Every structure is written in structure tokens, then in C-alpha cells.
Amino acid sequence: MSPELLTDMTWAVAMGIIGVVVFAFIGLASYTDETATVAPLTLLVVLLGVPPTGVFTFFIGAIVAKHITHAIPTTLLGIPGDTLAVPMLRDAQMLRELGVPHIALRKAISGGVLAAFISVPLSVLFAWLLSPFTEAIGAAAPWIFLAAALIIAYTSKGRLAAVFALIPFVLLVVGLQTFIGETIGTPLTISFFMGIAIGPLIADLFLSLSPAGREGLRRSKPRSFDLAPDNRTWKGRVPNPFKILDRRQVGYTAAAASVSSATFVFSPVAMTVLMGEAAGSRIKNGYHRLTTVMSVRNGTTESTYIAETLIPLIALGLPLSPMAAGPAAPLFNAPPVYTVDTETGATNNLHDLLSGGEFLFYGLLGVVLATVIAYPFAMTYAHKAAGFVMRRISHEAIIGSFAGLILVICLYEGGLLAVGVAVSVGLVGGLLNRMFNMHTGVQFMGFYVALLTVPQLLALVG
């Protein structure tokens, strides 16, 4: 083994373990949005100078681990671990009423592990099939972003409201970018990402300053929960998903992972709902339907996140998916380390620094690390972990730590002016999210429409 390869492997394993451990813990905390947690820490890893193999393995290990442990609060407590856990709430509630929340958890996380192993090689394959068309896709990127933004907005809960709300949001981004360019001479990117990521948090902070808004946020008493005890039903150190899931559940989860790995331009939430409904409609037995849907839906959360990162990253180097424009954005654009030229479409990011074989190897490495560390932890200590987080860990402290990290990153990019941009974009985006269900994925696509599509439209009009 050459010294360079040994160094890359060392960085990959070390950063993969860090990503798995950190985000396995973060996944236990409810309402920890993926964009607001994964994107800032991935950006920090990039800016610290970690080699590409370490950055990529950190990211894959992080998202797989988070979507393993996010099922713990979702199934045991009835509160979503993050955005993609929301579609599982109804089925998890029904299984809790049947007295088997621990079964719901095990089916969900086993489906996630199975889908992750399927999605990595399939995503690399689909990216390879798209590679001959990269120049044509790059030339059409401004219009692809526009079409994708409209589709993602319409398929969100906001429907037409989210579609029409794109117009003022895009104009806000264009105006702020123009002002920033004239003021400091260089455009900002990271601050816009951070503002969109923490938009709901900023909106809630502003609402808490208003008497009427504060009343809506007030809670009269703490919530109470009943947790199933931890019990071990398998042998060996690492559980086997093929023994946790029955044959039909394996088949449905594998099929959902394969389909959702190909449809990389659609909303992960929409695909999670769609795949769950498609599988559930084919099963008559109520209990088997609920447990299968839990497996399929959590599997889809893994496969969509992996595919929507790998396919545009390998084939194009452009963030042409909701995932690539959100939590995975630092893998594409993290100036000055990774860049995307919005005028020419030229890239200098992981697309240029890693080969297809390296994406496959290090992607599977991240999945293996998450499976070895986070999967047996969630299967064995879910009760203790959920109880510890609810009793001992302050969610306000977690949110405050991420807010502080985002503040430091914005100051690094553009000083107090960048902080102002993040707060402004976050407040508007957060209110659009709260009032019109225009989620962060739509807003990230709107950001790229402002950077790529609007100049093309102005050129056509001019």
C-alpha cells in the first residue's frame, strides 16, 4: 500500500468514525433538522482542510448514522427525530398503541441499513450512466434548476403557495447578492446556506420576542412518555438485518431503495411517503403492513439521501437535487476549498478530486462504519439512550451550540455583514416555512435559481 493511499485510508476511517459517533448522538435529539446539523459540521470539516476521502466518508457515515438513530425518538417517543422521520410518525404511533414500539424501531433501522448498502453501488452506477451527458446537462443547468425548484415546491406541503413564494424569495437572494457584491466585492455563499438551514430556528426566536408569537410557543407542562424496555433478541455483536426483516420486507425495502436511488431530483420526503404507500397498499394484514411500511420508509430516507448526493456529485459536480442543494451543499461549494463557478459551471470539488471507484469504496466504508457502530447501539440501548436524552440533555443547548457554530462560520466568510445576510434570509425563509410549508429544500433550489437562472433570464430579456 502506497503512503498516499494509507494516508487517505487513515483519514477516511478516522473521520468516518467521528461522523458516525457525532451524528448517532445528534439523531437521538428530536427535531434536529438535517440541513441545520449536517451541513454546518460538514462545512467545518472541509474548511479545516480534511482531505477529500475524509470529508466524503465523514458525510456518508454521518447521514447513515443519523437516519439510524433518528428512528429512536420517532418510534419510542412519538416525536420526529428530523424532517425525514415525520412520514413515519403515524405508523409508529399505531405500533405504539399495539404495544410494540421496539418492533417498529428494529424494523425501521434494519430497513435503513439494508437500503444504505443497496443505494451506494446503484447510485454510482446511475451516475456512470449519466456521465456521457454531463456537458449537455451542465449547459442546461440553469433551466434544470428552475424546473426542479418548481417541481419540488409543488410536491411539498405548500403546493402552489410554495411555488409562488419562490418569486419573492429568489428576488431577495438576488438583491442581497447584488448588494454584497457592490459592498465587499465578493459574493457570499456559505452565509446564504446557513441562513436557509436555520430559518425555522430564527423565525421561532423572532416569534418569541412578540407577545402573540410567544403565546403560541408556550407549553403548559412537560410531555410524558412510556418506553419499552431494552431486550436483546439476536446473537453476535452486530445484528443481521436479514434476520430482523422477513423475506417480503427485505424485498419491498430493496425495491424501494432501488427506485428511490434513480429518482434523485425529487423531494426525499415525497419519496419516503410514496414508497411507504406503494408497499403498504400491497399488504392486507394490518400488523405486517405497519412493520413493513416502517422498514420501507426508513430505508427510503437512507437511499434518497445517498443517491441525491452521489449522482449529481459524481456525474456533474453541480448540486442538482434537493439533498445536494441542502445538507450535502458543502461537498459541492465551500469556498475557498470547493467551488462552483455560477457563470461557467466549472467545478473544483469532490467531483474533480475523487474517482468513481473511490466514491464507491469510501461510500461503502461510511455505511459499514455506521452499521458497526450506530446500528447495534440503536438496537441494544434505544430505551436507555432515549431516556437519557429526554431527562439529561437540553435541546436548547444543542440548538445553541449549532447557532454558535453558524455564527463563527458566517463571521469567517464575510464578517458582520454575512451574519446580517444569514439572519435576513433565515427570517424570511423560516416564516415561509412556517406559514406556507415552503421547506428548506425548496429554498435551497431557489438560491441556485437566483444564481444561475435569473442571469440567463435577464440576458434573454436584454
VOKOL-752431 format. One record per residue (C-alpha): residue number from 1; residue in three letters; z, x, y negated. Coordinates in steps of 0.2 Angstrom, whole numbers, plus 5000, padded with zeros to 4 digits. Example, Ala and Ser with C-alpha at 12.3 -4.5 7.8 and 13.67 -1.06 7.14 Angstrom:
# residues 2
+-----+---------+------+------+------+
: num : residuo :   c3 :   c1 :   c2 :
+-----+---------+------+------+------+
:   1 :     ala : 5039 : 5062 : 5022 :
:   2 :     ser : 5036 : 5068 : 5005 :
+-----+---------+------+------+------+
//
This chain:
# residues 462
+-----+---------+------+------+------+
: num : residuo :   c3 :   c1 :   c2 :
+-----+---------+------+------+------+
:   1 :     met : 5000 : 5000 : 5000 :
:   2 :     ser : 4995 : 5007 : 4983 :
:   3 :     pro : 5008 : 5010 : 4970 :
:   4 :     glu : 4999 : 4997 : 4958 :
:   5 :     leu : 5000 : 4984 : 4972 :
:   6 :     leu : 5018 : 4987 : 4976 :
:   7 :     thr : 5022 : 4985 : 4958 :
:   8 :     asp : 5013 : 4969 : 4957 :
:   9 :     met : 5021 : 4963 : 4973 :
:  10 :     thr : 5039 : 4968 : 4967 :
:  11 :     trp : 5036 : 4959 : 4950 :
:  12 :     ala : 5029 : 4943 : 4959 :
:  13 :     val : 5044 : 4942 : 4971 :
:  14 :     ala : 5057 : 4945 : 4958 :
:  15 :     met : 5050 : 4933 : 4945 :
:  16 :     gly : 5046 : 4920 : 4959 :
:  17 :     ile : 5065 : 4920 : 4964 :
:  18 :     ile : 5070 : 4919 : 4946 :
:  19 :     gly : 5059 : 4904 : 4943 :
:  20 :     val : 5064 : 4895 : 4959 :
:  21 :     val : 5083 : 4898 : 4956 :
:  22 :     val : 5082 : 4893 : 4937 :
:  23 :     phe : 5072 : 4878 : 4939 :
:  24 :     ala : 5080 : 4872 : 4955 :
:  25 :     phe : 5096 : 4871 : 4944 :
:  26 :     ile : 5087 : 4863 : 4930 :
:  27 :     gly : 5079 : 4850 : 4941 :
:  28 :     leu : 5097 : 4843 : 4945 :
:  29 :     ala : 5099 : 4838 : 4927 :
:  30 :     ser : 5092 : 4821 : 4923 :
:  31 :     tyr : 5078 : 4818 : 4910 :
:  32 :     thr : 5073 : 4836 : 4909 :
:  33 :     asp : 5055 : 4834 : 4904 :
:  34 :     glu : 5044 : 4847 : 4912 :
:  35 :     thr : 5035 : 4852 : 4896 :
:  36 :     ala : 5051 : 4854 : 4887 :
:  37 :     thr : 5058 : 4866 : 4900 :
:  38 :     val : 5044 : 4874 : 4910 :
:  39 :     ala : 5033 : 4878 : 4895 :
:  40 :     pro : 5046 : 4887 : 4884 :
:  41 :     leu : 5053 : 4898 : 4898 :
:  42 :     thr : 5035 : 4902 : 4905 :
:  43 :     leu : 5030 : 4907 : 4887 :
:  44 :     leu : 5046 : 4918 : 4885 :
:  45 :     val : 5041 : 4927 : 4902 :
:  46 :     val : 5024 : 4930 : 4895 :
:  47 :     leu : 5030 : 4936 : 4878 :
:  48 :     leu : 5042 : 4948 : 4887 :
:  49 :     gly : 5027 : 4957 : 4894 :
:  50 :     val : 5029 : 4952 : 4913 :
:  51 :     pro : 5013 : 4957 : 4922 :
:  52 :     pro : 5001 : 4943 : 4927 :
:  53 :     thr : 5007 : 4942 : 4945 :
:  54 :     gly : 5025 : 4940 : 4940 :
:  55 :     val : 5020 : 4927 : 4927 :
:  56 :     phe : 5010 : 4916 : 4939 :
:  57 :     thr : 5022 : 4917 : 4954 :
:  58 :     phe : 5037 : 4913 : 4942 :
:  59 :     phe : 5027 : 4897 : 4936 :
:  60 :     ile : 5022 : 4891 : 4953 :
:  61 :     gly : 5039 : 4894 : 4960 :
:  62 :     ala : 5047 : 4885 : 4945 :
:  63 :     ile : 5037 : 4869 : 4946 :
:  64 :     val : 5038 : 4868 : 4965 :
:  65 :     ala : 5057 : 4870 : 4965 :
:  66 :     lys : 5059 : 4858 : 4950 :
:  67 :     his : 5050 : 4845 : 4960 :
:  68 :     ile : 5061 : 4848 : 4975 :
:  69 :     thr : 5077 : 4846 : 4966 :
:  70 :     his : 5072 : 4833 : 4953 :
:  71 :     ala : 5072 : 4821 : 4968 :
:  72 :     ile : 5091 : 4823 : 4969 :
:  73 :     pro : 5096 : 4813 : 4953 :
:  74 :     thr : 5082 : 4801 : 4956 :
:  75 :     thr : 5086 : 4796 : 4974 :
:  76 :     leu : 5105 : 4798 : 4974 :
:  77 :     leu : 5110 : 4793 : 4956 :
:  78 :     gly : 5095 : 4781 : 4951 :
:  79 :     ile : 5091 : 4792 : 4935 :
:  80 :     pro : 5074 : 4801 : 4934 :
:  81 :     gly : 5075 : 4820 : 4936 :
:  82 :     asp : 5060 : 4821 : 4925 :
:  83 :     thr : 5044 : 4812 : 4919 :
:  84 :     leu : 5036 : 4813 : 4936 :
:  85 :     ala : 5051 : 4806 : 4945 :
:  86 :     val : 5050 : 4790 : 4936 :
:  87 :     pro : 5037 : 4782 : 4948 :
:  88 :     met : 5049 : 4784 : 4962 :
:  89 :     leu : 5064 : 4775 : 4954 :
:  90 :     arg : 5060 : 4758 : 4961 :
:  91 :     asp : 5058 : 4763 : 4979 :
:  92 :     ala : 5073 : 4775 : 4978 :
:  93 :     gln : 5084 : 4760 : 4972 :
:  94 :     met : 5078 : 4749 : 4986 :
:  95 :     leu : 5083 : 4763 : 4999 :
:  96 :     arg : 5100 : 4765 : 4990 :
:  97 :     glu : 5103 : 4746 : 4992 :
:  98 :     leu : 5099 : 4748 : 5011 :
:  99 :     gly : 5112 : 4762 : 5011 :
: 100 :     val : 5101 : 4777 : 5015 :
: 101 :     pro : 5098 : 4787 : 4999 :
: 102 :     his : 5100 : 4803 : 5009 :
: 103 :     ile : 5085 : 4797 : 5019 :
: 104 :     ala : 5075 : 4794 : 5003 :
: 105 :     leu : 5079 : 4811 : 4997 :
: 106 :     arg : 5074 : 4820 : 5013 :
: 107 :     lys : 5058 : 4811 : 5014 :
: 108 :     ala : 5054 : 4814 : 4996 :
: 109 :     ile : 5057 : 4833 : 4996 :
: 110 :     ser : 5049 : 4836 : 5013 :
: 111 :     gly : 5033 : 4827 : 5007 :
: 112 :     gly : 5034 : 4839 : 4991 :
: 113 :     val : 5035 : 4854 : 5002 :
: 114 :     leu : 5020 : 4849 : 5013 :
: 115 :     ala : 5009 : 4844 : 4998 :
: 116 :     ala : 5013 : 4861 : 4990 :
: 117 :     phe : 5006 : 4871 : 5004 :
: 118 :     ile : 4991 : 4860 : 5006 :
: 119 :     ser : 4987 : 4860 : 4987 :
: 120 :     val : 4986 : 4878 : 4984 :
: 121 :     pro : 4972 : 4883 : 4995 :
: 122 :     leu : 4962 : 4867 : 4991 :
: 123 :     ser : 4964 : 4870 : 4973 :
: 124 :     val : 4957 : 4887 : 4975 :
: 125 :     leu : 4943 : 4880 : 4985 :
: 126 :     phe : 4939 : 4867 : 4972 :
: 127 :     ala : 4939 : 4880 : 4958 :
: 128 :     trp : 4927 : 4891 : 4968 :
: 129 :     leu : 4915 : 4876 : 4969 :
: 130 :     leu : 4916 : 4873 : 4950 :
: 131 :     ser : 4914 : 4892 : 4946 :
: 132 :     pro : 4895 : 4891 : 4945 :
: 133 :     phe : 4895 : 4878 : 4932 :
: 134 :     thr : 4908 : 4887 : 4920 :
: 135 :     glu : 4896 : 4891 : 4906 :
: 136 :     ala : 4889 : 4873 : 4905 :
: 137 :     ile : 4907 : 4866 : 4906 :
: 138 :     gly : 4913 : 4879 : 4893 :
: 139 :     ala : 4898 : 4873 : 4881 :
: 140 :     ala : 4903 : 4855 : 4884 :
: 141 :     ala : 4922 : 4858 : 4882 :
: 142 :     pro : 4924 : 4850 : 4865 :
: 143 :     trp : 4917 : 4834 : 4872 :
: 144 :     ile : 4926 : 4835 : 4888 :
: 145 :     phe : 4942 : 4837 : 4879 :
: 146 :     leu : 4938 : 4821 : 4869 :
: 147 :     ala : 4933 : 4811 : 4884 :
: 148 :     ala : 4948 : 4817 : 4894 :
: 149 :     ala : 4960 : 4813 : 4880 :
: 150 :     leu : 4953 : 4796 : 4879 :
: 151 :     ile : 4954 : 4793 : 4897 :
: 152 :     ile : 4972 : 4800 : 4899 :
: 153 :     ala : 4978 : 4790 : 4884 :
: 154 :     tyr : 4970 : 4774 : 4891 :
: 155 :     thr : 4978 : 4776 : 4908 :
: 156 :     ser : 4995 : 4779 : 4900 :
: 157 :     lys : 5008 : 4765 : 4897 :
: 158 :     gly : 5002 : 4764 : 4879 :
: 159 :     arg : 4984 : 4759 : 4884 :
: 160 :     leu : 4974 : 4755 : 4868 :
: 161 :     ala : 4989 : 4759 : 4857 :
: 162 :     ala : 4989 : 4777 : 4863 :
: 163 :     val : 4970 : 4778 : 4861 :
: 164 :     phe : 4970 : 4773 : 4843 :
: 165 :     ala : 4986 : 4783 : 4839 :
: 166 :     leu : 4976 : 4799 : 4844 :
: 167 :     ile : 4967 : 4797 : 4827 :
: 168 :     pro : 4982 : 4800 : 4815 :
: 169 :     phe : 4989 : 4812 : 4827 :
: 170 :     val : 4973 : 4823 : 4828 :
: 171 :     leu : 4972 : 4822 : 4809 :
: 172 :     leu : 4990 : 4828 : 4807 :
: 173 :     val : 4986 : 4843 : 4818 :
: 174 :     val : 4970 : 4847 : 4808 :
: 175 :     gly : 4979 : 4845 : 4792 :
: 176 :     leu : 4994 : 4856 : 4797 :
: 177 :     gln : 4982 : 4869 : 4804 :
: 178 :     thr : 4972 : 4870 : 4788 :
: 179 :     phe : 4987 : 4871 : 4778 :
: 180 :     ile : 4994 : 4885 : 4789 :
: 181 :     gly : 4978 : 4895 : 4789 :
: 182 :     glu : 4977 : 4894 : 4770 :
: 183 :     thr : 4995 : 4899 : 4768 :
: 184 :     ile : 4998 : 4913 : 4780 :
: 185 :     gly : 4980 : 4917 : 4785 :
: 186 :     thr : 4983 : 4915 : 4804 :
: 187 :     pro : 4983 : 4898 : 4814 :
: 188 :     leu : 4998 : 4893 : 4824 :
: 189 :     thr : 4998 : 4888 : 4842 :
: 190 :     ile : 5015 : 4890 : 4850 :
: 191 :     ser : 5024 : 4880 : 4837 :
: 192 :     phe : 5012 : 4865 : 4840 :
: 193 :     phe : 5016 : 4867 : 4859 :
: 194 :     met : 5034 : 4867 : 4856 :
: 195 :     gly : 5034 : 4853 : 4844 :
: 196 :     ile : 5025 : 4841 : 4856 :
: 197 :     ala : 5036 : 4847 : 4870 :
: 198 :     ile : 5052 : 4842 : 4862 :
: 199 :     gly : 5045 : 4827 : 4852 :
: 200 :     pro : 5056 : 4814 : 4861 :
: 201 :     leu : 5072 : 4825 : 4858 :
: 202 :     ile : 5068 : 4827 : 4839 :
: 203 :     ala : 5064 : 4808 : 4837 :
: 204 :     asp : 5081 : 4805 : 4845 :
: 205 :     leu : 5090 : 4817 : 4834 :
: 206 :     phe : 5082 : 4809 : 4818 :
: 207 :     leu : 5087 : 4791 : 4825 :
: 208 :     ser : 5105 : 4797 : 4827 :
: 209 :     leu : 5106 : 4800 : 4809 :
: 210 :     ser : 5101 : 4782 : 4805 :
: 211 :     pro : 5114 : 4768 : 4807 :
: 212 :     ala : 5102 : 4757 : 4816 :
: 213 :     gly : 5095 : 4770 : 4827 :
: 214 :     arg : 5112 : 4777 : 4831 :
: 215 :     glu : 5117 : 4760 : 4837 :
: 216 :     gly : 5103 : 4759 : 4849 :
: 217 :     leu : 5108 : 4776 : 4856 :
: 218 :     arg : 5126 : 4771 : 4858 :
: 219 :     arg : 5134 : 4769 : 4876 :
: 220 :     ser : 5149 : 4759 : 4878 :
: 221 :     lys : 5155 : 4768 : 4894 :
: 222 :     pro : 5151 : 4781 : 4906 :
: 223 :     arg : 5139 : 4777 : 4921 :
: 224 :     ser : 5147 : 4777 : 4938 :
: 225 :     phe : 5138 : 4782 : 4954 :
: 226 :     asp : 5140 : 4781 : 4973 :
: 227 :     leu : 5134 : 4797 : 4983 :
: 228 :     ala : 5130 : 4798 : 5001 :
: 229 :     pro : 5139 : 4812 : 5010 :
: 230 :     asp : 5130 : 4828 : 5014 :
: 231 :     asn : 5126 : 4829 : 5033 :
: 232 :     arg : 5115 : 4841 : 5042 :
: 233 :     thr : 5103 : 4834 : 5055 :
: 234 :     trp : 5092 : 4849 : 5059 :
: 235 :     lys : 5094 : 4866 : 5067 :
: 236 :     gly : 5090 : 4883 : 5059 :
: 237 :     arg : 5091 : 4889 : 5041 :
: 238 :     val : 5076 : 4881 : 5034 :
: 239 :     pro : 5072 : 4863 : 5038 :
: 240 :     asn : 5055 : 4859 : 5046 :
: 241 :     pro : 5046 : 4845 : 5035 :
: 242 :     phe : 5036 : 4840 : 5051 :
: 243 :     lys : 5052 : 4835 : 5059 :
: 244 :     ile : 5059 : 4826 : 5044 :
: 245 :     leu : 5042 : 4816 : 5042 :
: 246 :     asp : 5035 : 4806 : 5056 :
: 247 :     arg : 5016 : 4808 : 5060 :
: 248 :     arg : 5010 : 4794 : 5049 :
: 249 :     gln : 5020 : 4800 : 5034 :
: 250 :     val : 5013 : 4818 : 5037 :
: 251 :     gly : 4995 : 4810 : 5037 :
: 252 :     tyr : 4997 : 4800 : 5022 :
: 253 :     thr : 5005 : 4814 : 5012 :
: 254 :     ala : 4992 : 4826 : 5017 :
: 255 :     ala : 4978 : 4814 : 5012 :
: 256 :     ala : 4986 : 4810 : 4995 :
: 257 :     ala : 4988 : 4829 : 4992 :
: 258 :     ser : 4970 : 4832 : 4996 :
: 259 :     val : 4964 : 4818 : 4985 :
: 260 :     ser : 4975 : 4822 : 4970 :
: 261 :     ser : 4971 : 4841 : 4971 :
: 262 :     ala : 4952 : 4836 : 4967 :
: 263 :     thr : 4956 : 4824 : 4953 :
: 264 :     phe : 4963 : 4837 : 4941 :
: 265 :     val : 4958 : 4829 : 4925 :
: 266 :     phe : 4969 : 4813 : 4927 :
: 267 :     ser : 4987 : 4810 : 4922 :
: 268 :     pro : 4999 : 4816 : 4935 :
: 269 :     val : 5010 : 4801 : 4933 :
: 270 :     ala : 4995 : 4789 : 4935 :
: 271 :     met : 4990 : 4799 : 4951 :
: 272 :     thr : 5008 : 4798 : 4958 :
: 273 :     val : 5008 : 4779 : 4955 :
: 274 :     leu : 4991 : 4777 : 4963 :
: 275 :     met : 4994 : 4787 : 4978 :
: 276 :     gly : 5010 : 4779 : 4982 :
: 277 :     glu : 5002 : 4761 : 4980 :
: 278 :     ala : 4987 : 4766 : 4991 :
: 279 :     ala : 4999 : 4772 : 5005 :
: 280 :     gly : 5011 : 4758 : 5003 :
: 281 :     ser : 4998 : 4744 : 5004 :
: 282 :     arg : 4994 : 4750 : 5022 :
: 283 :     ile : 5011 : 4749 : 5030 :
: 284 :     lys : 5019 : 4732 : 5034 :
: 285 :     asn : 5036 : 4737 : 5040 :
: 286 :     gly : 5047 : 4737 : 5024 :
: 287 :     tyr : 5058 : 4752 : 5028 :
: 288 :     his : 5044 : 4763 : 5034 :
: 289 :     arg : 5034 : 4758 : 5019 :
: 290 :     leu : 5048 : 4764 : 5007 :
: 291 :     thr : 5051 : 4780 : 5015 :
: 292 :     thr : 5033 : 4784 : 5016 :
: 293 :     val : 5030 : 4780 : 4998 :
: 294 :     met : 5044 : 4792 : 4993 :
: 295 :     ser : 5036 : 4806 : 5003 :
: 296 :     val : 5018 : 4802 : 4996 :
: 297 :     arg : 5024 : 4801 : 4978 :
: 298 :     asn : 5034 : 4816 : 4978 :
: 299 :     gly : 5020 : 4825 : 4987 :
: 300 :     thr : 5008 : 4820 : 4973 :
: 301 :     thr : 5020 : 4827 : 4960 :
: 302 :     glu : 5018 : 4844 : 4968 :
: 303 :     ser : 4999 : 4843 : 4972 :
: 304 :     thr : 4994 : 4837 : 4954 :
: 305 :     tyr : 5004 : 4850 : 4945 :
: 306 :     ile : 4997 : 4864 : 4956 :
: 307 :     ala : 4979 : 4858 : 4956 :
: 308 :     glu : 4979 : 4854 : 4937 :
: 309 :     thr : 4985 : 4872 : 4934 :
: 310 :     leu : 4974 : 4881 : 4946 :
: 311 :     ile : 4957 : 4873 : 4945 :
: 312 :     pro : 4955 : 4875 : 4926 :
: 313 :     leu : 4964 : 4892 : 4926 :
: 314 :     ile : 4953 : 4899 : 4940 :
: 315 :     ala : 4936 : 4891 : 4936 :
: 316 :     leu : 4936 : 4890 : 4917 :
: 317 :     gly : 4951 : 4899 : 4909 :
: 318 :     leu : 4952 : 4883 : 4897 :
: 319 :     pro : 4966 : 4871 : 4898 :
: 320 :     leu : 4955 : 4856 : 4903 :
: 321 :     ser : 4969 : 4845 : 4911 :
: 322 :     pro : 4985 : 4836 : 4906 :
: 323 :     met : 4995 : 4849 : 4916 :
: 324 :     ala : 4985 : 4864 : 4909 :
: 325 :     ala : 4987 : 4857 : 4891 :
: 326 :     gly : 5006 : 4854 : 4894 :
: 327 :     pro : 5018 : 4864 : 4905 :
: 328 :     ala : 5005 : 4876 : 4910 :
: 329 :     ala : 4999 : 4880 : 4892 :
: 330 :     pro : 5006 : 4897 : 4891 :
: 331 :     leu : 4996 : 4903 : 4906 :
: 332 :     phe : 4981 : 4899 : 4895 :
: 333 :     asn : 4986 : 4903 : 4877 :
: 334 :     ala : 5001 : 4913 : 4872 :
: 335 :     pro : 4996 : 4924 : 4858 :
: 336 :     pro : 4995 : 4938 : 4856 :
: 337 :     val : 4996 : 4941 : 4875 :
: 338 :     tyr : 4985 : 4927 : 4882 :
: 339 :     thr : 4972 : 4919 : 4871 :
: 340 :     val : 4958 : 4906 : 4870 :
: 341 :     asp : 4946 : 4908 : 4856 :
: 342 :     thr : 4943 : 4890 : 4850 :
: 343 :     glu : 4927 : 4894 : 4842 :
: 344 :     thr : 4918 : 4903 : 4855 :
: 345 :     gly : 4928 : 4898 : 4871 :
: 346 :     ala : 4931 : 4916 : 4875 :
: 347 :     thr : 4947 : 4919 : 4885 :
: 348 :     asn : 4959 : 4933 : 4888 :
: 349 :     asn : 4972 : 4925 : 4900 :
: 350 :     leu : 4976 : 4924 : 4919 :
: 351 :     his : 4958 : 4918 : 4922 :
: 352 :     asp : 4952 : 4935 : 4917 :
: 353 :     leu : 4967 : 4945 : 4925 :
: 354 :     leu : 4968 : 4938 : 4942 :
: 355 :     ser : 4955 : 4936 : 4956 :
: 356 :     gly : 4953 : 4920 : 4966 :
: 357 :     gly : 4961 : 4929 : 4981 :
: 358 :     glu : 4976 : 4934 : 4970 :
: 359 :     phe : 4978 : 4916 : 4964 :
: 360 :     leu : 4979 : 4910 : 4982 :
: 361 :     phe : 4991 : 4924 : 4988 :
: 362 :     tyr : 5003 : 4923 : 4974 :
: 363 :     gly : 5002 : 4904 : 4973 :
: 364 :     leu : 5007 : 4903 : 4991 :
: 365 :     leu : 5020 : 4916 : 4988 :
: 366 :     gly : 5028 : 4905 : 4975 :
: 367 :     val : 5028 : 4890 : 4987 :
: 368 :     val : 5036 : 4900 : 5001 :
: 369 :     leu : 5050 : 4906 : 4989 :
: 370 :     ala : 5053 : 4888 : 4983 :
: 371 :     thr : 5053 : 4882 : 5001 :
: 372 :     val : 5065 : 4896 : 5007 :
: 373 :     ile : 5077 : 4894 : 4993 :
: 374 :     ala : 5076 : 4876 : 4985 :
: 375 :     tyr : 5072 : 4866 : 5000 :
: 376 :     pro : 5086 : 4870 : 5011 :
: 377 :     phe : 5098 : 4869 : 4996 :
: 378 :     ala : 5092 : 4852 : 4992 :
: 379 :     met : 5093 : 4846 : 5010 :
: 380 :     thr : 5110 : 4853 : 5013 :
: 381 :     tyr : 5120 : 4852 : 4997 :
: 382 :     ala : 5112 : 4837 : 4987 :
: 383 :     his : 5129 : 4827 : 4986 :
: 384 :     lys : 5139 : 4842 : 4980 :
: 385 :     ala : 5126 : 4848 : 4968 :
: 386 :     ala : 5123 : 4831 : 4960 :
: 387 :     gly : 5142 : 4828 : 4959 :
: 388 :     phe : 5145 : 4845 : 4951 :
: 389 :     val : 5131 : 4842 : 4938 :
: 390 :     met : 5137 : 4825 : 4933 :
: 391 :     arg : 5155 : 4830 : 4932 :
: 392 :     arg : 5154 : 4848 : 4925 :
: 393 :     ile : 5138 : 4851 : 4917 :
: 394 :     ser : 5135 : 4845 : 4899 :
: 395 :     his : 5117 : 4839 : 4897 :
: 396 :     glu : 5119 : 4841 : 4878 :
: 397 :     ala : 5122 : 4860 : 4882 :
: 398 :     ile : 5106 : 4861 : 4892 :
: 399 :     ile : 5096 : 4852 : 4879 :
: 400 :     gly : 5104 : 4863 : 4865 :
: 401 :     ser : 5100 : 4879 : 4874 :
: 402 :     phe : 5082 : 4874 : 4875 :
: 403 :     ala : 5082 : 4869 : 4857 :
: 404 :     gly : 5089 : 4886 : 4853 :
: 405 :     leu : 5075 : 4895 : 4863 :
: 406 :     ile : 5062 : 4885 : 4855 :
: 407 :     leu : 5068 : 4889 : 4838 :
: 408 :     val : 5068 : 4908 : 4842 :
: 409 :     ile : 5050 : 4906 : 4848 :
: 410 :     cys : 5044 : 4897 : 4833 :
: 411 :     leu : 5053 : 4910 : 4821 :
: 412 :     tyr : 5044 : 4923 : 4831 :
: 413 :     glu : 5027 : 4916 : 4828 :
: 414 :     gly : 5027 : 4910 : 4810 :
: 415 :     gly : 5045 : 4911 : 4803 :
: 416 :     leu : 5052 : 4895 : 4795 :
: 417 :     leu : 5035 : 4888 : 4791 :
: 418 :     ala : 5032 : 4887 : 4810 :
: 419 :     val : 5049 : 4879 : 4813 :
: 420 :     gly : 5044 : 4866 : 4800 :
: 421 :     val : 5027 : 4863 : 4809 :
: 422 :     ala : 5036 : 4861 : 4826 :
: 423 :     val : 5049 : 4848 : 4818 :
: 424 :     ser : 5035 : 4839 : 4809 :
: 425 :     val : 5024 : 4837 : 4825 :
: 426 :     gly : 5039 : 4834 : 4836 :
: 427 :     leu : 5045 : 4820 : 4825 :
: 428 :     val : 5028 : 4811 : 4824 :
: 429 :     gly : 5024 : 4814 : 4842 :
: 430 :     gly : 5041 : 4809 : 4848 :
: 431 :     leu : 5040 : 4792 : 4838 :
: 432 :     leu : 5023 : 4789 : 4845 :
: 433 :     asn : 5030 : 4792 : 4862 :
: 434 :     arg : 5045 : 4781 : 4860 :
: 435 :     met : 5036 : 4767 : 4851 :
: 436 :     phe : 5018 : 4767 : 4858 :
: 437 :     asn : 5021 : 4776 : 4875 :
: 438 :     met : 5009 : 4790 : 4870 :
: 439 :     his : 5016 : 4803 : 4881 :
: 440 :     thr : 5016 : 4822 : 4879 :
: 441 :     gly : 5001 : 4824 : 4890 :
: 442 :     val : 4990 : 4813 : 4878 :
: 443 :     gln : 4997 : 4823 : 4863 :
: 444 :     phe : 4993 : 4840 : 4871 :
: 445 :     met : 4975 : 4834 : 4874 :
: 446 :     gly : 4975 : 4828 : 4856 :
: 447 :     phe : 4980 : 4845 : 4850 :
: 448 :     tyr : 4964 : 4853 : 4859 :
: 449 :     val : 4953 : 4839 : 4852 :
: 450 :     ala : 4959 : 4844 : 4834 :
: 451 :     leu : 4955 : 4862 : 4838 :
: 452 :     leu : 4939 : 4861 : 4847 :
: 453 :     thr : 4931 : 4843 : 4845 :
: 454 :     val : 4934 : 4840 : 4826 :
: 455 :     pro : 4925 : 4856 : 4820 :
: 456 :     gln : 4910 : 4850 : 4831 :
: 457 :     leu : 4910 : 4833 : 4824 :
: 458 :     leu : 4911 : 4840 : 4806 :
: 459 :     ala : 4897 : 4851 : 4810 :
: 460 :     leu : 4886 : 4837 : 4816 :
: 461 :     val : 4890 : 4826 : 4801 :
: 462 :     gly : 4887 : 4840 : 4789 :
+-----+---------+------+------+------+
//
